[in-house]
Amino acid sequence: MELNANRITRVILSLAVYGLTHVNPGALAQPINVEAAKKEAAVVVYGTATPQAMDVIMKGFEKKYDIKVEYWRASATGVADRALNEWRAERPGFDVVEASRGVQLIMKKAGLFSKNMPPSAEKFPAKFKEKDGIMTPWRMLPIGIIYNTELVKANEAPKSLDDLLNPKWKGKLSMPDPASHTTTAQFLWNVKQFKKDKWLDFAKALAKQQPRLVESLTPVTNTIVKGEAHVGIALINTVTQFKGPVAYAPIDKYLTDPSYLSLGAKAAHANAARLFIDYACSAEGQKAFADTGEFVLSPGIFPAINDAQKVSANVVFMDSATEEEFKKLMADFREIFFAK
């Protein structure tokens, strides 16, 4: 029995559609030219990871491939500002940009990145992945409460964000300046996930606590270790990356941002950049990075932080603001935190 032409056409189209919609994501991974990467001999990375954490990735990569890594570190705002300024001046100096989602999306919209789907990232949970393959997730950044263990007893540490509003913490709290640090502006805005339209009231009450404002999340830990503040809003991973009397206080939920590795659209060392990103996402790279206290995306790999699995299970991912929304948020926070 012969099939008519229309039926054959329908069958072919159905198979084609099935193939497109049911394709194995792993088949989309882009092969890496290791020899070409070695010939480039170098890769330039702008990022937000602490130097002590990124150092294990750099050393492992350099030892394995004999490719030199040049790493420049700043806050998320600082990384985005430098990369965007260089891009607009048509002199981009970066091959790879590592930063949190909010600023990465701004840079992506400006055209700074090129599609890159490293084979090592195939195993990461689908919820972290970007459908267009332009930004590669590799770690997450739970934000919580930390405290000086010599100045605050564990049973007296804040047990929620609301506890930071207790009068006893007035003048003894440290946090990044939300008027200049994008991730902190994003964090306070995302308190709406818990408090709905009362999130701004929380921000205003926090400002009345007269917090010690610093450049970004990582320096908060320095102020805690030095005893310049008793408690702070900071990245949980920093409690293992800084020596001193510091611990994190367990809370119910942790607002969190994924951090991404993105390939520069005009990378001078594009092959080495692809190889670096793939190494950072590999089991070897993820394990080494987790050993520094970082929360990575490889299933089953956790940092050596007390109850790290509980933290990972209780993260709440932050909504991302647009560039225009960030500008308004930061202007509003300038009024709130620096009101005379």
C-alpha positions as CSV (number, residue, x, y, z in Angstrom):
1,M,0.0,0.0,0.0
2,E,1.5,3.3,-1.1
3,L,1.5,6.4,1.1
4,N,0.3,9.6,-0.7
5,A,2.7,12.5,-1.0
6,N,0.9,14.7,1.6
7,R,1.0,11.9,4.2
8,I,4.8,11.4,3.5
9,T,5.3,15.1,3.9
10,R,3.5,15.2,7.2
11,V,5.5,12.2,8.6
12,I,8.8,13.9,7.6
13,L,7.8,17.2,9.2
14,S,6.6,15.4,12.4
15,L,10.0,13.6,12.7
16,A,11.9,16.8,12.1
17,V,9.9,18.7,14.8
18,Y,10.4,15.8,17.2
19,G,14.1,15.8,16.5
20,L,14.4,19.6,17.2
21,T,12.3,19.5,20.4
22,H,13.7,16.3,21.9
23,V,17.3,16.7,21.0
24,N,19.8,15.7,23.7
25,P,21.2,18.9,25.2
26,G,24.6,17.2,25.3
27,A,24.6,17.1,21.5
28,L,24.7,20.9,21.5
29,A,28.0,21.0,23.4
30,Q,30.7,22.6,21.4
31,P,34.0,20.8,20.8
32,I,37.2,22.5,22.1
33,N,40.4,22.8,20.1
34,V,43.0,22.1,22.8
35,E,46.0,22.5,20.4
36,A,44.7,25.9,19.2
37,A,44.2,26.9,22.8
38,K,47.8,25.9,23.7
39,K,49.1,28.0,20.8
40,E,47.3,31.0,22.1
41,A,49.2,30.4,25.4
42,A,47.2,32.8,27.5
43,V,43.7,33.8,28.6
44,V,42.5,37.0,30.3
45,V,39.7,36.6,32.9
46,Y,37.8,39.4,34.6
47,G,35.9,38.1,37.6
48,T,34.4,38.4,41.1
49,A,35.6,35.2,42.7
50,T,38.1,35.9,45.5
51,P,41.8,35.5,44.4
52,Q,42.3,32.6,46.9
53,A,39.4,30.7,45.4
54,M,40.2,31.4,41.7
55,D,43.8,30.6,42.4
56,V,43.1,26.9,42.6
57,I,41.4,27.0,39.1
58,M,44.2,29.0,37.6
59,K,46.9,26.7,39.0
60,G,45.1,23.6,38.0
61,F,44.5,24.9,34.5
62,E,48.0,26.2,34.0
63,K,49.5,22.9,35.2
64,K,47.3,20.8,32.9
65,Y,47.5,22.9,29.7
66,D,50.5,25.1,30.1
67,I,48.4,28.2,29.4
68,K,48.9,31.3,31.5
69,V,45.9,32.9,33.2
70,E,45.8,36.6,33.8
71,Y,43.1,37.3,36.4
72,W,41.7,40.7,37.3
73,R,39.3,40.8,40.3
74,A,36.7,43.3,41.3
75,S,33.1,43.5,42.6
76,A,30.3,42.6,40.2
77,T,29.7,46.3,39.6
78,G,33.4,46.9,39.0
79,V,33.8,44.0,36.6
80,A,30.7,45.1,34.6
81,D,31.9,48.8,34.5
82,R,35.3,47.9,33.2
83,A,34.1,45.3,30.6
84,L,31.4,47.6,29.3
85,N,33.7,50.7,29.1
86,E,36.3,48.7,27.2
87,W,33.6,47.3,24.9
88,R,32.2,50.7,24.1
89,A,35.7,52.0,23.4
90,E,36.2,49.0,21.1
91,R,39.2,47.9,23.1
92,P,37.9,44.8,25.0
93,G,40.8,43.3,27.1
94,F,38.9,40.3,28.4
95,D,38.5,36.8,27.0
96,V,36.3,35.5,29.8
97,V,34.0,37.4,32.2
98,E,33.0,35.8,35.5
99,A,30.2,37.5,37.5
100,S,26.7,37.1,38.9
101,R,23.5,37.0,36.8
102,G,22.3,40.5,37.2
103,V,25.4,42.2,35.7
104,Q,26.0,39.4,33.2
105,L,22.6,40.0,31.7
106,I,23.4,43.7,31.3
107,M,26.6,42.8,29.5
108,K,24.9,40.1,27.4
109,K,22.3,42.6,26.2
110,A,25.2,45.0,25.2
111,G,26.6,42.2,23.0
112,L,29.8,41.5,24.9
113,F,29.5,37.7,24.8
114,S,29.5,34.9,22.3
115,K,27.7,31.5,22.4
116,N,29.7,28.9,24.2
117,M,28.4,25.5,25.4
118,P,31.3,23.6,27.2
119,P,31.0,19.8,27.3
120,S,31.8,19.8,31.0
121,A,28.7,21.8,31.9
122,E,26.3,19.2,30.4
123,K,25.9,17.6,33.8
124,F,24.7,20.7,35.5
125,P,21.1,20.9,36.6
126,A,18.8,22.2,33.8
127,K,17.4,24.9,36.0
128,F,20.7,26.8,36.0
129,K,21.3,26.7,32.2
130,E,20.6,29.5,29.8
131,K,18.6,28.3,26.7
132,D,20.7,30.3,24.3
133,G,24.0,29.0,25.6
134,I,25.6,32.5,25.8
135,M,26.3,32.4,29.6
136,T,27.6,29.3,31.3
137,P,26.6,28.9,35.0
138,W,29.3,27.3,37.2
139,R,28.7,28.3,40.9
140,M,26.0,29.9,43.0
141,L,26.3,32.6,45.6
142,P,24.1,32.2,48.7
143,I,23.8,35.4,50.6
144,G,23.2,35.1,54.4
145,I,24.1,36.5,57.8
146,I,27.7,36.1,59.2
147,Y,28.9,37.0,62.6
148,N,32.1,37.4,64.7
149,T,32.3,34.3,66.9
150,E,34.3,36.1,69.6
151,L,31.8,38.9,69.9
152,V,28.5,37.0,69.3
153,K,27.5,33.7,70.8
154,A,26.0,31.2,68.3
155,N,22.7,31.1,70.2
156,E,22.5,34.9,70.1
157,A,23.3,35.3,66.4
158,P,20.4,36.5,64.2
159,K,18.1,33.7,63.0
160,S,16.4,35.7,60.2
161,L,16.8,38.8,58.2
162,D,14.2,40.5,60.5
163,D,16.5,39.8,63.5
164,L,19.0,42.2,61.9
165,L,16.6,45.0,62.8
166,N,17.0,44.3,66.5
167,P,18.2,47.5,68.2
168,K,21.2,45.6,69.7
169,W,22.7,45.5,66.2
170,K,22.5,49.2,65.6
171,G,25.9,50.5,64.6
172,K,27.3,46.9,64.7
173,L,26.1,45.7,61.3
174,S,28.1,45.6,58.1
175,M,26.8,45.3,54.5
176,P,27.7,46.5,51.0
177,D,26.5,49.9,49.9
178,P,23.3,49.2,47.9
179,A,23.6,52.6,46.3
180,S,26.8,51.5,44.5
181,H,26.8,47.7,44.6
182,T,24.4,46.1,42.1
183,T,24.1,42.7,43.8
184,T,23.2,44.2,47.1
185,A,20.6,46.4,45.4
186,Q,19.3,43.3,43.8
187,F,19.3,41.4,47.2
188,L,17.2,44.1,49.0
189,W,14.8,44.3,46.1
190,N,14.4,40.5,46.2
191,V,13.4,40.6,49.8
192,K,10.0,41.1,48.1
193,Q,10.0,37.3,47.6
194,F,9.5,37.0,51.4
195,K,7.8,40.3,52.3
196,K,5.8,41.2,49.2
197,D,5.2,45.0,49.1
198,K,6.8,45.4,52.5
199,W,10.4,44.9,51.2
200,L,11.1,48.6,51.0
201,D,10.0,49.0,54.6
202,F,12.7,46.4,55.5
203,A,15.3,48.3,53.5
204,K,14.4,51.5,55.3
205,A,14.5,49.9,58.7
206,L,17.9,48.4,57.8
207,A,19.2,51.8,57.0
208,K,18.1,53.1,60.4
209,Q,20.5,50.5,61.9
210,Q,23.3,52.7,60.7
211,P,25.2,49.8,59.0
212,R,28.9,50.1,58.2
213,L,28.8,50.2,54.4
214,V,31.6,48.7,52.3
215,E,32.3,48.3,48.6
216,S,30.9,44.7,48.0
217,L,29.9,41.5,49.7
218,T,33.4,40.1,50.3
219,P,34.8,43.0,52.3
220,V,32.0,42.6,54.8
221,T,33.8,39.5,56.0
222,N,36.9,41.5,56.6
223,T,35.0,43.9,58.9
224,I,33.6,41.0,60.8
225,V,37.0,39.3,61.3
226,K,38.5,42.6,62.4
227,G,35.7,43.1,64.9
228,E,34.7,46.4,63.2
229,A,31.2,44.9,63.0
230,H,29.5,42.1,64.9
231,V,27.2,40.8,62.2
232,G,26.9,41.3,58.5
233,I,25.1,40.5,55.3
234,A,27.6,38.6,53.1
235,L,28.4,35.6,51.0
236,I,28.3,32.4,53.0
237,N,31.3,31.0,51.2
238,T,33.6,33.7,52.7
239,V,33.5,32.1,56.1
240,T,36.0,29.5,55.0
241,Q,38.1,31.9,52.8
242,F,39.1,34.3,55.5
243,K,41.0,33.3,58.6
244,G,39.5,34.5,61.8
245,P,36.6,34.3,64.2
246,V,33.7,34.2,61.6
247,A,30.8,31.9,61.0
248,Y,27.5,32.0,59.2
249,A,24.1,32.0,61.0
250,P,21.6,29.4,59.6
251,I,18.4,31.0,58.4
252,D,15.3,29.5,56.7
253,K,16.0,30.7,53.1
254,Y,19.0,32.2,51.3
255,L,18.6,34.6,48.5
256,T,21.0,33.4,45.8
257,D,22.4,34.4,42.4
258,P,24.1,32.0,40.0
259,S,27.5,33.1,38.8
260,Y,28.4,32.7,35.1
261,L,31.5,32.3,32.9
262,S,31.0,34.1,29.6
263,L,33.1,34.0,26.5
264,G,34.0,37.4,25.1
265,A,32.6,38.1,21.6
266,K,35.9,39.6,20.6
267,A,38.2,37.4,22.7
268,A,41.8,37.6,21.6
269,H,42.3,34.1,23.0
270,A,39.0,32.5,22.1
271,N,40.2,28.9,22.1
272,A,42.0,29.2,25.4
273,A,38.9,31.0,26.8
274,R,36.7,28.1,25.8
275,L,39.1,25.6,27.4
276,F,39.4,27.6,30.6
277,I,35.6,27.7,31.0
278,D,35.4,24.0,30.3
279,Y,38.0,23.3,32.9
280,A,36.3,25.4,35.5
281,C,33.1,23.4,34.9
282,S,34.8,20.0,34.9
283,A,34.7,17.6,37.9
284,E,38.3,18.4,38.6
285,G,37.8,22.1,38.6
286,Q,34.5,22.0,40.5
287,K,36.0,19.8,43.2
288,A,39.0,22.1,43.7
289,F,36.8,25.2,43.7
290,A,34.4,23.7,46.3
291,D,37.3,22.8,48.5
292,T,37.9,26.6,48.9
293,G,34.3,27.0,50.3
294,E,32.5,27.7,47.1
295,F,29.0,26.3,46.2
296,V,29.4,24.8,42.8
297,L,26.9,23.3,40.4
298,S,28.3,19.8,39.9
299,P,25.8,17.4,41.5
300,G,27.1,15.9,44.7
301,I,30.0,18.3,45.2
302,F,29.6,20.6,48.3
303,P,32.0,22.9,50.1
304,A,33.5,22.1,53.5
305,I,31.0,24.4,55.2
306,N,28.8,23.2,58.1
307,D,25.4,22.0,56.7
308,A,26.3,23.1,53.2
309,Q,23.8,20.6,51.8
310,K,21.0,22.3,53.8
311,V,22.1,25.7,52.5
312,S,22.0,24.4,48.9
313,A,18.5,22.9,49.5
314,N,17.1,26.2,50.8
315,V,18.3,28.7,48.2
316,V,15.9,31.1,46.6
317,F,17.0,32.5,43.3
318,M,16.8,36.2,42.9
319,D,14.9,38.0,40.1
320,S,17.2,40.0,37.9
321,A,16.6,43.7,37.4
322,T,17.1,45.5,34.1
323,E,19.8,48.1,33.7
324,E,17.2,50.9,34.0
325,E,15.7,49.2,37.1
326,F,19.1,48.9,38.7
327,K,19.7,52.6,38.2
328,K,16.4,53.5,39.9
329,L,16.9,51.1,42.7
330,M,20.4,52.4,43.5
331,A,19.2,56.0,43.3
332,D,16.4,55.1,45.8
333,F,18.9,53.4,48.1
334,R,21.1,56.4,48.0
335,E,18.2,58.5,49.3
336,I,17.4,55.9,52.0
337,F,20.9,55.0,53.3
338,F,22.4,58.5,53.0
339,A,19.5,60.7,54.0
340,K,20.5,63.6,56.2
